[in-house]
Amino acid sequence: MLFDSQSERTMIRLKKVTINKYKSYETEQSFDVDDKVTVLVGKNEAGKTAALEAIAKTNYFEQDASFMFNPTYDYPRKEKKRYEKSGEDAHVCESEFEISDELLAEIAGELGEEVFEKKTFTRSVRYSNKSTIGNVEADTKSFLRNKVNNFSLTDDAEKENIESIENGEELEQLISEVAQLLQQQQAEENQKAQTEGRTPKRYKKKLYQECLESLREYFTNENGWDDPLSEYVYRVWLKPNLPKYLYYDEYYALPSRIDIAGLENNDLEQAELKTSKALFDLADINIKELVSSDDFEAFVAELEATGNDITQQLFKYWSTNPDLRIRFHIDKRIVAGVAEHVLDIRVENLKHMVTLPLRNRSKGFNWFFSFIVWFSKIQEDKESNYVLLLDEPGLNLHASAQADLLRFIETLSDDYQIIYTTHSPFMVEPGNLHRVRTIVEKDDGAHIAESIQEKDPDTLFPLQAALGYDIAQNLFISKNNLLVEGPADLLFLNVLSNLLQTEGRSGLRDNITVVPVGGLDKVVTFISLLRSTKLNIVCLLDTLTNSKGKQRVDELVKSKVIKQKNLRFFDEFTDGEKADIEDMLEREEYLKLFNAAFDEYDDIEASDLDEESPRIIPQLNSKLGIERFNHYRPANYLAQQAVTKDYFSKETLDRFEAMFKQLNKLFPSK
């Protein structure tokens, strides 16, 4: 079954990677690996793919010549000749691993306490594909002491002999001495029995000898380490639990038509060959049986059952078009007297009742489907740990589909560590920027750094864009949003609403969020962009004095992007035909705020203004002889004062309360 948990626990996790002298990596570069997801962000050709390749080649999940280090292709070209002449076998990629507490407990259960307590170790792979292990150090003295305590030996000399063993040669020497002693005793017994005319008794192995022989497996030292017990710990406990790497990129996509004979003879393109074979393996189809058969119904049934299983899993994360289904057709043709078998993979659109070759569907859908097929190769291996290396996943997906892919990756990360590359802002989660590592190309090759350390603006763009998108999305922090033109509106509304609520009167309901968007043009844009969301939107605007702006708002209503009743204006709640939020206050009240906020101007009195003009803002601009003063400063001054209801007239409070009551009615009550 796809997406079963890989194992009950992950014994060893990848914690850090160091890459040296590999393709675009000319200087040693290291980065920490997150326990769940690590994101490598950078421009094209920055070295993202090379980083994944270097990691994959250290312990690929299957034998594959293309995932072995080869200095001819992999060593930095500008230094290649010098390297070849040196005769050196350079280290390419070092991985640092963390051992789980569960695994350490199991090791202690066999070897005893205080024998092996290292939490991390390293494995470095050279261009010869040979590896070097670091920081695996077992305490042989403690191990032998634990063993002696468990043996039922009574002879102190025997105990001391065991505790003094340092290597396999010394152990074998002791075993040989004990065997010779036993052989000598048996020979003496045989001679004595012959003299006495009786059957000789047979000496059994001594307990001491059995104890010594039981230690042999710990001193075997198959890899010739200086310390045999450390070699045993690595060979028996650590190496079998090392994470294996599964690499996937867009080139592994399934073809629309598979030449089955070519598949059998390995004649397909390498990437297509691998994924095509994975599909047949997943369906448990014997290719030789298929090409020798004339009845393909059973094979198609297996493929369709497999396809249905994959499709069900896929549509948990593919919300773009849920009406797609995979269809398989096997055909046999005679060409020049030779039978050719082909498998056609088509995608049926149930909504439009049409099928197309898999390659003719979106590349995003193909990526998803093909990845699940490729991923299935490791699903049945419950004994191993895997790290998934995804190169530019979802590159051809729409932003919303990339969000689905992120959910998919997050689900997989419950069981697999994942490292993926991207330059798409929609593949970066703003809430998990600590997972991001940036890769940038410099004069001395590719450099990897924590995201907060990077300065290159092009490299940082996906992170900045992701953060900006997240801010824009989370600006609407509630289901009900009241759009206003600017921050001054926000401050006035918040102050008056809180003041009225303190007095037990009606203010703006707590589940309504006031959102300043920065002007009428942006209000119109926001409404248009959010038309497909399920947010409740109401606009509270200044009187429309610009004909172009009025036309744009009217078009939104005509196009049914927003309902007319959800467009409200301040002049509805004042006596004037035109009004801004400042006109909701009595003139003397606003002038008091204005004079306090602007020390650079002489105080302005109500008598200095035209009583017949309904809007105070244009009059103040005219009085000051400027095009526009900063509307935010009076509002900000008000917000900083601990005002009470006595600060405002009854008329002002009544106007705001009437407006809040009307606005509250435009939003759902819950």
N, C-alpha and C positions, 0 to 999 in steps of 0.2 A: 504494500500500500504506500503510495507516495506521501511524503511529508511526515512519516513516522519519526519520532524522536530518534536521533542517531544512537544514543546510549543513555544510560541512567546518569552518568556523570562524565565530565571531561577531565581526564586524568592529568593532562599536560596542556597548558595554554601558551601560545606565542605571545611574548611580551615586548620584544624589541628586535628590529632588523637593522643590520649594518651592511651597506653595499659598497664595494670597493672595486674600481677598475672593471666596470661592466658597461659596454656601449657608451652612452653619454655620461656615465658616472666616472669622472677622472680622478676625483678626490673622495676620500671616505665620507659617506653620508649615513646618518643613523636617524631612526624615528621610532617612537614608542607605538605599540599596537594596542588598541582598545580591546577590552575583554569581549565586546560584542561587534561593533562596526568601526572600521577605520576608513576615512575618506581621503584619497589623494587628489588634490585639486591643482590644476595647472593648465597652461595654454597647450595647444597642439604642439607636438614635438618637444615638449619640455622634459620628457623622461618618465612619464607616468606608466606607460606600457612596459618599458624596460625594467622598472621597479618590480612590477608583478611577475615578469618573466624570471628575474633573478631569484625571487622568492620561490616560485614554482619549481625551478630547476634544482633546488636543494633537496626536495623530497616529493617528486611528483607521484600521483596516486597509482600510476601504472607505468609499465615499461614503454618509453616513448623517446625515440632518438632526438626528436625536436625539442625535448625538454631535458637535455643534457648539456652541460657547459661545453663550449667549443671555442677555444681562443681565436680560431680563424675568423669566426663570425662575431664573437662576443667581446673580445678585448678592444678597448678604445683604439681606433685606427691610427691616430697620430702617434701612438706609443707602441704599436704592434711590433714593428721591426726590432726595436730595442728590447722588447720583452722576449721575443723569440731567440735573440742572441744571448740573453742572460741565462737561459736554461732553467729559469725559476718556475716553480709551480705555485702561482699566486693564489691567495685566498680571494674568493669572489664575494661570497655572501655569508654573513654570520647571523645566526638566529639565537636569541636568548629566550629560554623557556622557563615557565614557572610550574613547579610540581604541586599538584593539589594536596591538601591535607589528607584526603582519603588514601591517595597513593603512598604518601609518606608513612601513614599508619600501617598499610599492608606490608611495606618494606620492613618496618620495625617489627611487625608480627613474625616475619621470617628470620630476620637477622638479629633482632633484639634492640633494646633501647640504646640511644646514643651512638649507634653505628653509622647511620646516614641521616643527616639532618639538614642537608643543603636544600634550600627552597628554590633556587634557580640554577641553571647550567646553560652552557652555550654549545652550539654545534656550528662549526665553520666548514664550508665546502670549497674545495680548490678547483682550479680549471681541469684537473685530472679527474674530477668528480669523486675524489677521495675526501673523507671528512675527518675533522679533528674535534675532539670533545674536550670541553673545559669545565672546571669547577665540579666535577664528579669525584668526590673524595670520601671514601668509606674508612672508618676507623677499625682497622684489622684487630688491634689489641682488644678493643671493647667487644668485637664480634666473637673472638676466640674465648674471651672471659665468659661471655654469655653462654657459649656452647658448653664450656667446661662445667658451668653451674647446672646445666641441664643433663649432662652425662652423669652416670652413676659410678664414677670412678672414685676409688678410695686412696689410690697411691698418689702421694703428693708429687713425686718425681714425674709421673705420667702427666699429671695436670700441668706442671711447669713446662714439660716438653711441648705440649699442645699450645700453650699460651705464648710460646717463644717462636712459633712458626711465622715466617715472613713471606714466603713464596711457595710456589708449587714444587720447586726442586727440594726444598727442605721437607715438605710434607711427604713427598715420594721417598725421600731418604729414610724418614722415620718408619713409613709403611714397610719399606724393604727390610729395615733392621728387625722389625717385629716379625715379619714373615720368615726371615732367616732364623731367628730365635725359635720360632714355632717349628720350623723344618728340622732344626738341630735337635729339639726336644723329641720330635717324632722319630727321628733316626735312632736316638738313644733308647727310646721305648721299644722300637722294633728289635734292636739288637738284644736288649734285656729279655724281651718276651721269647725270642728264639732260644736264648740260653736256658730259660726256665721252661721251655716247651709249652708255651701257651700262646693264645691269640693276643696280639698287641692291641692295646686300647688306642682309640683314635682321638687325637687332640683337636678340639674345635677351636675356631678363631677366638682369640681373647677379646673381651669387651674393649680393651684399649685399641686393639687392631680395628675393630668395627667402627669405633669412634673416629679414628684417623681416616678410614676409607670413606666415611660419610661426609668428610670435609672436601673431598676431591672436586666436587662440582663447583665449589666456591673458588678454587685455585686453578681451574682449567685454563683461563686466560687465552681465549681463542684469538684475540686481536693483539696480543703481545704488549699489553700495557705495563707500566712500571709497577703498578699496584693491581694484583689480580682480583681482589675483592671489589675494587672500584669498577673494574672491567665487568665483573659479574653483575653489579647493580645496573650498569648501563645496558648491558646486553640482554638481561632477563627482565628488568623492570622498566627502564626508561625507553629504550629503542622501540619496543613493541607499541608504546603509547605515544610516540612522536606524532604530531599532526601531519597528515598528508595533505597535499595541495591539489585542488581541482581548479583549473583555469578555464575561463570561458570568455569569448568575445563574439562579435557579430559574425565572424567568419565561420562559426560553427553552426550557422543556421541550416536547417534541413532544406534540401533541394525539393522542387515540386515533382520532379521525376527522378526515380532512382533506377539505374541500370543494375539489376540484381546480380547478373553474371559479373559485372564490374565490381560490385560490392564483394562478391565471393572471392574474386581474384585480386582485391585491393587495388583496382585500377582507377578509383575515383580520386578527386581532389582530397588531400589529406583531411582538411577540416570537415568537409561533407561526408567523407568516408567514416570518420569517427562517430559523428552524430547519427548517420544512417545505421551503422552497426548497433549503436546504442538503442535505436528504435526497435530493431529486430530482436535484440537481446531482451528488451523490456517486454516484448510480445511473446517471448519464448518460441520464436520461429527458427527452425533449422533451414538454413538457406539451401543446402544440398537437397534436402527433401522437396523444397519448393520448386527448384528448377527441374526436378525430375518428375514433377506431377503435372497432370492436365486439369485437375480439379482444384481450384484455388479458394473455394468457398470457406473451408476451414481456416485457411491462413488469413483471409480477409476478416473472418469473424474474430480471430485473435487480435488483429490490428485494430479493429473497430472497438473491441472491448478495452484495449489499451488506450486508444484515442479518447474514448468516453471518460475513462478514469482521469486522464490528463486534463481534458476539457473541464471536468467538474472542479478540479483543483485550480485550474487557470482562472475560471470565472469568479473565484473568491477574491481575485485581485485585479480582474480586468473588467472595469465598469464602463469602459468606453462603448462597447457594443456587445451586449449579452446574447445576441441572436445568431452567433456564429457557431458552426459545428464542423469538425474535421471529418472528411470522407476519404476512404482508401479504395483504390481499384487496381487489381493486378491483371496484367494483360500479357498474352504470349503471341508473338508475331514471328513469322518465318521471313527472314531477310537473307537472300542469296543462299537459300537452303539451310540456313542456320537459325535455330530457335533463339529468340531473344525474349527475356522476361523483364518487364518493367513494372514498377510500382508508382502509380500516380497518387499524389497527395493533394487534395483539393479542400477548399474551405467553402462551406455552404452558408449563405446568408438566408436564414429562415424568414426574415421579414420581407426580403425582395425576391425570394424563391429563385436564387441564382447561385451557381458554384463557380469558383475561380481557382486557378492553380495557387498553391500556398505562397509562392514567390510573388504573385500578383496582389496578394493582400498586403496590408500595411506591414512595414518592416518591424514595427513595434509588436504587432501580434505574433509575427514569425519569431521574433526574439524570445518572447515569453514562452511560446510553445516549444521551440527548439531547446531552450534552456532547461525546461522541465524534463525533456527527454534525456538531455546530457546529464543533468543532475541525478537522474534515476540510477545512473551507474554506481553511485556510492550509497544509495539508500539501503541496500540489503546488507551492507557491511556494518554490523552493529558492534564490532570489536575494535574499530579504529576511530580515531579523531580526525576531523577534516577541517581545513580552512578553505573557504571559497574565495577565489580571486576573480573578480568580475571587472573586465576592462570596458569602460564606457557603457555600462548597462543603460538600456532605455534611451540610447542616443537619438533614436528616431521617434520617440514617444511625445505626444502632446503633454503640456504641463500637468494637466489633471491626471493623465495616465502615469506620468512620472511619480505623482503623489501615490498612486496605487502601487507602483513598483517599490517605493520607499516602505510602504506597509508590508509588502511581501518580504523585503530584505530584513525588516525589523522582526518579522515572524521567524524567518530562518535563523536569525542571530540568537534565538533562544537555545539552539542546538549547535550552531556552527559559528565560529569566528568568521567575519567577512571583511575583506579589504577590497574596496572598489575605487576606480578612478572616474573622474568626471570633470567637465568644465561647464556644466549646466547649473545655474542657480537653483533650479527646481529639484536637483538631486542633492541639495545641501539642506539639512535640517537646522534652522536657526537656533533651536533649543538644544542642539548637540554640537555646537561649534568646537567643543573640546575634542571631538573625534577627528577634526580636519587637520591634515598635514598638507602644506603647500609645496609644490615642486616648481622650480624656476630655472631656466637655462642661463648660466653666466659664462664669463670668459673661460673659466676653468671647469666647465661642465655643469651637469645638473646638480642642484642643491635642494635638499629637503629640510623643511623647518616646520615648527609649530605655526599655526595660522596667525597668532598674535605677533610673531616675529617678522613676518613677511612685509616688505615695503613696496614691492612691484605692483603698480596699480592694475595692470592687465591680469595678473595672477589673482589679485584680491577681488576683482570684479564679481565673480560668481558668489563670493561670500557677502560682499556688499549688497548685491542684488537680492540675494536670498534674505538677508536681514531686512532690507527695505520692503520686500514683498511681505515678510512676516509682520512688520510694523503696520503696513497697510491693512493686512488681514485682521490683525488683532486690535486695530483702532476701534473696530466694532466689537466691543467686548461684551455686548449683550444682544439679545434677540431684537430689542426695540431701540432704534437709533433715530435721534432727532438731528438732522443736518442743519447747521447754521453756517453763515459765511465766514466768520472769523473768531479768533480767541476772545475778543472783547464781548461778543455775544455770549460765549460760554461763561465768562466770569459774571456778567450781569444776571444771567438766568440762574446760575448756581447760588449766588448770594441771595437773590430775591426768593428763590424757591425755599432755601434753607430757613430764611427769616420767616416766611409765611408758615412753614411747617412747625417752627418753634412756637408760633402763636396759636397753633391748633387749626390753622387754615389750610387751604389746598395749595400745595406746591406741585412740582413735577414729580411723578411717581418714581420711586427708587429704581425700578427695573427699566427705566428709560435712560439711555446714554446720549449726552449732548456731544456731537462730533463737529468741530470746526474744520472746514475743508479748504479755506483760503480763497474765498471769492466766488462770485456767481458762476464763472466759467467752470471752476472745479466742481461746484455743486452739480451742474448739469452732467459733467463727465462721470462723477461718482454714481449718480443715479443710473446712467446708461450702463456702466460696467457692472453694476450690482443687480441688474434686472433679472438675472437667472438665479440669484441666491434666494434663500428662504428667510432673509432678514426683513423685518418690518421697518420701512423707511418713511419718515415724514420730514418735510422741509419747512423751515421757518425763516423767511427772507425779508430783506428790506424791500420797499416798494421798487418795482422794476421801472427805472427811468430811461434805460437804454433800449431802443427798439429791437436791436439785434438780440440782446439778452432775452427780451420778452418773447421774441419769435422762437428762440431755442427752447424755452420752457414750454411754450404752447405746443411745439412739435412733440415734446415728450408726452404730453397729455393726449394729443391726437393719436400717437403711436401706441398708446396704452402701456407706456413704460412706467408711468406713475399716475395714480388717480388724482383728479382735480382736487378732491377734498383733502388730499395729503399735501397739498401746496398751500401753506398759510403765510400771511404777510402781516407785519407789525401794524400796518395802517388799519387792519380790521379791528384793532383793539384801542385805537386812539380816535380823537375827534377830527384829525386831519385826513386829507385825501392821500397824502404821502407821508411815510414815516420810516425811520430807522429805529433800532432798539433804544437809542438814546432819547427818542421822542416819547417813549413809554414813561419817562420820568417827567416830573414838573421841571420847567426850565430852571428855576432857582436851584433845584436839587442837582441838576447836571452841571450847572455853572459852578456850584460849590466844589464839586469833584474836579472839574476842569481847572479852576484856579489853584486848587491845592496840588494838582499833578504837574502844572507848568509854572515853575518859578521864574522862567525866563520872560514871561509875558506879564504885562500889567493886568490886574484883575478886571474881568469883564462882568458887567451887571446886565440884568434882564432888560433894563431900559436901553441898553446899547444895541439891542437887536430889534428886528422888525416883528412886531406882534402878529402881523397878518401872515407871515411866512410859516408854514407848518413844520419845516424841518430845521433843526438847530445846527446840524453839522455844516451845511453849505454856508450858513450865516457866519459861523465861527471862522471858516476858511476865508471868507470874504473880509471879515473884520481884521484878521491877521495878515491878509494880503499874501496868502500862500495857497498852493493848489490843494494840499491835504495835510492835516495834522495827524499825529499818531493817536488813533482811536483807542489803542490798547492802554495807554497810560492812565486815563481817568478810571477805566474799569479795573486796572490793576491796583490803583490807589484804594478804590472801594473794597476790593477783596482783602486788602491788608489791614483794614480797620475793623474793629470789633463793634459793628453797628447794631443797633436795635431798631425796633419798629418805629421809634420816634424820629429816626433819621429821615424817614420818608413820610409824605402826606398820605392821608387816607385814599385820595384819588389814585396815587401811584400804586399803592398796595392792591387796591380793588382792580386796577387794570391788569396787573400781573396775575392776580388770582383768577380772573375771568379767562385770561389766556391759557393758564396752566390747566384749567378745567377742560377747555376745548381741546387742547393737545392730548390730554390723558385719554379722552374718548376715542381718539384716532388709533390708539394702540390696543391690542388684546389685553384683557384684564389680567391674564395669567402669563 
